[in-house]
Amino acid sequence: MIIYNDQTFEEVGFIRLSRLSLIALVSTIFILIVAGVFTLIAYTGVRELIPGYPDGTMRRSIIMNAIRLDSLENEIRIRDRYFKNLNALVSGQKPEDIMPGIDTSVEVGDIQFSNSLEDSILRVQIEEEEQYNLLVVDQESSPSVGLASIHFFAPIKGMVTN
């Protein structure tokens, strides 16, 4: 393939193509165009211009509708169970239990508190960090601390000249 200047018929450039190199060139250009279009659609707002592609508000609406649908299905299940139990009561049968039979509550007296190894390690670390604090205030006895109750140390010893 030779490129000529139209007015001077001077050779501007040439490319030597065989069937294999032409197929490779066309397939490379095709792959680059497909990758560019995919990138443009996937990472920009152009995808919202595609017919049938939902925008942000439509996606939010779809999610909210799915949540509402799930709630409605649950309410219908509860209503159907209620009607089934009501029908059983009217016909003189025993209704099915709505609540599960297993008691998951725990008696307050059955709860046992114990210190874990991690809790003990954390307490030791906090006590070591607080060991050299200059300000030790009991929050319950004096909730508000003024400057008068805080002891200040001079940064250096000597006479103030300025």
C-alpha positions as CSV (number, residue, x, y, z in Angstrom):
1,M,0.0,0.0,0.0
2,I,1.6,3.3,-1.2
3,I,0.4,6.8,-0.2
4,Y,1.0,9.5,-2.9
5,N,0.7,13.2,-2.8
6,D,-2.2,14.1,-5.3
7,Q,-0.6,17.2,-6.7
8,T,3.1,16.1,-7.1
9,F,2.6,12.4,-7.3
10,E,5.4,12.1,-4.8
11,E,5.5,9.0,-2.6
12,V,4.6,10.1,1.0
13,G,4.7,6.7,2.6
14,F,4.1,3.0,2.1
15,I,3.1,0.0,4.0
16,R,3.9,-3.5,2.9
17,L,0.9,-5.8,3.6
18,S,0.5,-9.5,3.3
19,R,-2.7,-11.3,4.0
20,L,-1.6,-12.3,7.5
21,S,-0.5,-8.8,8.4
22,L,-3.7,-7.3,7.0
23,I,-5.8,-9.7,9.1
24,A,-3.7,-8.9,12.2
25,L,-4.1,-5.1,11.6
26,V,-7.8,-5.3,11.0
27,S,-8.4,-7.5,14.1
28,T,-6.2,-5.2,16.3
29,I,-8.2,-2.1,15.2
30,F,-11.4,-4.0,15.8
31,I,-10.3,-5.0,19.3
32,L,-9.2,-1.5,20.1
33,I,-12.6,-0.1,19.0
34,V,-14.6,-2.6,21.0
35,A,-12.4,-2.0,24.1
36,G,-12.9,1.8,23.6
37,V,-16.7,1.5,23.3
38,F,-16.9,-0.8,26.3
39,T,-14.8,1.6,28.4
40,L,-16.9,4.6,27.3
41,I,-20.1,2.8,28.2
42,A,-18.9,1.2,31.4
43,Y,-17.1,4.1,33.0
44,T,-19.0,7.2,31.9
45,G,-22.6,8.5,32.0
46,V,-23.1,7.5,28.3
47,R,-24.7,4.2,29.5
48,E,-27.8,6.0,30.7
49,L,-28.4,7.1,27.1
50,I,-28.8,3.4,26.1
51,P,-32.6,2.6,25.7
52,G,-33.7,0.4,28.6
53,Y,-30.8,1.1,30.8
54,P,-32.0,2.3,34.2
55,D,-30.8,5.6,35.6
56,G,-30.1,6.2,39.3
57,T,-33.6,7.1,40.3
58,M,-35.1,4.1,38.5
59,R,-32.6,1.8,40.2
60,R,-33.6,3.3,43.6
61,S,-37.2,2.8,42.7
62,I,-36.6,-0.8,41.7
63,I,-34.8,-1.5,45.1
64,M,-37.6,0.1,47.1
65,N,-40.3,-1.8,45.2
66,A,-38.4,-5.1,45.8
67,I,-38.3,-4.3,49.6
68,R,-42.0,-3.4,49.5
69,L,-42.9,-6.5,47.6
70,D,-41.0,-8.6,50.2
71,S,-42.9,-6.9,53.0
72,L,-46.2,-7.5,51.2
73,E,-45.5,-11.2,50.7
74,N,-44.7,-11.5,54.4
75,E,-48.0,-9.7,55.3
76,I,-49.9,-12.0,52.9
77,R,-48.4,-15.1,54.6
78,I,-49.3,-13.8,58.0
79,R,-52.9,-13.0,56.8
80,D,-53.3,-16.4,55.3
81,R,-52.1,-18.1,58.5
82,Y,-54.6,-15.9,60.5
83,F,-57.5,-16.9,58.2
84,K,-56.4,-20.6,58.4
85,N,-56.4,-20.4,62.2
86,L,-59.7,-18.6,62.2
87,N,-61.3,-21.2,59.9
88,A,-59.9,-24.0,62.2
89,L,-61.4,-22.3,65.3
90,V,-64.8,-21.9,63.6
91,S,-64.8,-25.6,62.6
92,G,-63.9,-26.7,66.1
93,Q,-60.3,-27.8,65.3
94,K,-57.2,-26.7,67.1
95,P,-55.4,-23.9,65.4
96,E,-51.7,-24.1,64.5
97,D,-49.2,-22.3,66.7
98,I,-48.2,-18.9,65.2
99,M,-45.1,-18.5,67.4
100,P,-42.4,-21.1,67.5
101,G,-42.5,-23.5,70.4
102,I,-38.9,-23.0,71.5
103,D,-38.4,-20.5,74.2
104,T,-35.4,-18.4,73.4
105,S,-35.5,-16.2,76.5
106,V,-32.9,-16.4,79.2
107,E,-33.5,-16.1,82.9
108,V,-31.5,-13.2,84.4
109,G,-30.2,-15.4,87.2
110,D,-28.6,-17.8,84.6
111,I,-26.3,-15.1,83.1
112,Q,-22.7,-15.5,84.3
113,F,-20.1,-12.8,83.8
114,S,-16.4,-13.8,83.5
115,N,-13.4,-11.9,82.5
116,S,-11.9,-13.1,79.3
117,L,-8.1,-13.1,78.5
118,E,-8.6,-10.3,76.0
119,D,-10.4,-8.2,78.5
120,S,-7.7,-8.7,81.1
121,I,-4.9,-7.8,78.6
122,L,-6.9,-4.6,77.5
123,R,-7.3,-3.6,81.2
124,V,-3.6,-4.0,81.8
125,Q,-2.7,-1.9,78.7
126,I,-5.1,0.9,79.7
127,E,-3.7,0.9,83.3
128,E,-0.2,1.2,82.0
129,E,-1.1,4.1,79.7
130,E,-2.9,5.9,82.4
131,Q,-0.2,5.4,85.0
132,Y,1.7,8.6,84.1
133,N,-1.3,10.9,83.5
134,L,-1.0,14.2,85.4
135,L,-4.8,14.8,85.4
136,V,-6.7,12.3,87.4
137,V,-10.3,13.4,87.8
138,D,-13.2,11.3,89.1
139,Q,-16.0,12.2,86.7
140,E,-18.8,11.3,89.1
141,S,-17.6,13.5,92.0
142,S,-16.7,16.6,89.9
143,P,-18.3,16.6,86.5
144,S,-17.0,20.1,85.5
145,V,-13.3,20.8,85.9
146,G,-12.1,24.5,85.9
147,L,-8.6,25.8,85.3
148,A,-8.3,26.6,89.0
149,S,-8.3,23.0,89.9
150,I,-5.6,21.9,87.4
151,H,-2.0,22.0,88.5
152,F,0.3,23.5,85.9
153,F,4.1,23.0,85.8
154,A,6.6,25.6,84.5
155,P,8.3,24.4,81.4
156,I,11.7,25.7,82.6
157,K,13.2,27.3,85.7
158,G,14.6,30.8,85.6
159,M,13.8,34.4,85.5
160,V,11.2,35.8,83.0
161,T,12.9,38.6,81.0
162,N,10.3,39.4,78.4
